[in-house]
Amino acid sequence: MIEIKKPSDIGNENLQQIIDIIKNGNEVNTTRDKLKEYLLRADIIAYKFSDNAIISTASLKNPFPSYRTKVFKLAKSKCDYKNYNKELGYIATHPKFENKGHCSELLRNIYKCICDNSMYATTRKPAIIHILGKFQFRKIGDEFNSGLNLLVYDTK
């Protein structure tokens, strides 16, 4: 089962499971409290259940303008970062459930809700770059911060 909700509509137990999955993905270097604060700023959070446990998640985030500017500059992107006010992020799957299509299914569902936004994403994981490519995200700029890649999605 897949849920797509505003952060304020997600119960604390589910929010804690989402934080656990994101932290275990090793792409976010922030405290649990800061991560919760950032998640609560998101437009929506999507998550997939299996046996009453959350196994995969993704969010449409509202990045701070200073963070967005920094990301595009570090990637040496030629794109105008001002065109990308949203970030597709916190894409993570519990390690036990990776490589089984759960992330792709989750992104197919969230994509229907967010595809009218020009947005960006960052990741170190080749699998996420591959999956996002299926949704017309394209890699731009240079790798930065030890292998981080910047991808953008433009509305049609």
DAFENTA-V622094 format. One record per helix or strand of 3 or more residues. SS is the DSSP state (~ for helix, > for strand). FROM is the first residue (numbers start at 1). LEN is the number of residues. If there is no record, write none. Layout:
ss-><SS | SS>
from-><FROM | FROM>
len-><LEN | LEN>
This chain:
ss-><> | ~ | ~ | ~ | > | > | ~ | ~ | > | ~ | ~ | > | ~ | > | >>
from-><2 | 7 | 12 | 32 | 44 | 53 | 65 | 81 | 86 | 95 | 102 | 119 | 126 | 138 | 148>
len-><4 | 3 | 13 | 9 | 7 | 9 | 10 | 3 | 8 | 3 | 13 | 5 | 8 | 7 | 6>
